[in-house]
């Protein structure tokens, strides 16, 4: 059984924490699982696509939209989250915004060369282990390491 790591909101109160929806973009090629990471716009850190809730869209649909905008991904999601991670969003100024991101797997069907944020980000296919090393958030790294769509689900 996969165990969710504790979430850290750095002392923020309930009303101060924001929710985002994130896409764990992946493909299986020749039996190997690869994860697609993108760079953040400002700091160029390696991250997964994520964004704010979209009015009248499901969380999984929002994650798919962010995958398109930030990485040019066309894909599909089961709509089931694989977990939650926390991070501090740099919003400029002195304070960071504490955020919780709900992570949805997105099976990548194709990658566009032209997409909304193409000139602002890089993207890179990597193994789960390398993806976990490249992302800064410990909880996200653990979710990536635990994720494997090739595993058969066992009924409880």
MONOR-V534177 format. One record per pair of residues at least 24 apart in sequence whose C-alpha atoms are under 7 Angstrom apart, sorted by the first residue. I is the first residue (numbers start at 1). J is the second residue. D is the distance in whole Angstrom. If there is no record, write none. Layout:
i->{I | I}
j->{J | J}
d->{D | D}
//
This chain:
i->{2 | 4 | 5 | 7 | 7 | 8 | 9 | 9 | 12 | 17 | 17 | 18 | 18 | 18 | 19 | 19 | 19 | 19 | 20 | 20 | 20 | 20 | 20 | 20 | 20 | 20 | 21 | 21 | 21 | 21 | 21 | 21 | 21 | 21 | 21 | 21 | 22 | 22 | 22 | 22 | 22 | 22 | 22 | 22 | 22 | 23 | 23 | 23 | 23 | 23 | 23 | 23 | 23 | 23 | 23 | 24 | 24 | 24 | 24 | 24 | 25 | 25 | 25 | 25 | 26 | 26 | 26 | 27 | 27 | 33 | 34 | 34 | 34 | 34 | 35 | 35 | 35 | 35 | 35 | 36 | 36 | 36 | 36 | 37 | 37 | 37 | 38 | 38 | 38 | 38 | 38 | 39 | 39 | 39 | 40 | 41 | 41 | 46 | 46 | 47 | 60 | 63 | 68 | 69 | 69 | 69 | 70 | 70 | 71 | 72 | 72 | 72 | 72 | 72 | 73 | 73 | 73 | 73 | 74 | 74 | 74 | 74 | 75 | 75 | 75 | 75 | 75 | 76 | 76 | 76 | 77 | 77 | 77 | 79 | 80 | 83 | 85 | 85 | 87}
j->{146 | 83 | 139 | 85 | 86 | 86 | 86 | 98 | 98 | 98 | 99 | 98 | 99 | 100 | 52 | 99 | 100 | 101 | 50 | 51 | 52 | 53 | 99 | 100 | 101 | 102 | 50 | 51 | 52 | 53 | 59 | 62 | 63 | 101 | 102 | 103 | 48 | 49 | 50 | 51 | 63 | 101 | 102 | 103 | 104 | 48 | 49 | 50 | 63 | 64 | 67 | 103 | 104 | 105 | 106 | 48 | 103 | 104 | 105 | 106 | 105 | 106 | 107 | 108 | 106 | 107 | 108 | 107 | 108 | 127 | 125 | 126 | 127 | 128 | 125 | 126 | 127 | 128 | 131 | 123 | 124 | 125 | 126 | 123 | 124 | 125 | 71 | 121 | 122 | 123 | 124 | 121 | 122 | 123 | 121 | 120 | 121 | 134 | 135 | 135 | 104 | 104 | 115 | 115 | 116 | 117 | 116 | 117 | 123 | 111 | 112 | 113 | 114 | 115 | 108 | 110 | 111 | 112 | 108 | 109 | 110 | 111 | 106 | 107 | 108 | 109 | 110 | 106 | 107 | 108 | 105 | 106 | 107 | 104 | 104 | 143 | 139 | 140 | 137}
d->{7 | 7 | 6 | 6 | 6 | 6 | 7 | 6 | 7 | 5 | 5 | 6 | 5 | 6 | 7 | 6 | 5 | 6 | 6 | 5 | 5 | 6 | 7 | 6 | 5 | 6 | 5 | 6 | 6 | 7 | 6 | 6 | 5 | 5 | 5 | 6 | 7 | 6 | 4 | 7 | 5 | 6 | 6 | 5 | 6 | 6 | 5 | 6 | 5 | 7 | 6 | 6 | 5 | 6 | 6 | 6 | 6 | 6 | 5 | 6 | 6 | 5 | 6 | 6 | 6 | 5 | 6 | 6 | 6 | 7 | 6 | 5 | 5 | 7 | 6 | 5 | 6 | 6 | 7 | 7 | 6 | 5 | 6 | 6 | 5 | 6 | 7 | 6 | 5 | 4 | 6 | 5 | 5 | 7 | 7 | 6 | 6 | 6 | 5 | 6 | 6 | 7 | 7 | 6 | 5 | 6 | 7 | 5 | 7 | 5 | 5 | 7 | 7 | 5 | 6 | 6 | 5 | 7 | 6 | 6 | 5 | 6 | 6 | 5 | 4 | 5 | 7 | 5 | 5 | 7 | 6 | 5 | 6 | 7 | 6 | 7 | 5 | 6 | 7}
//
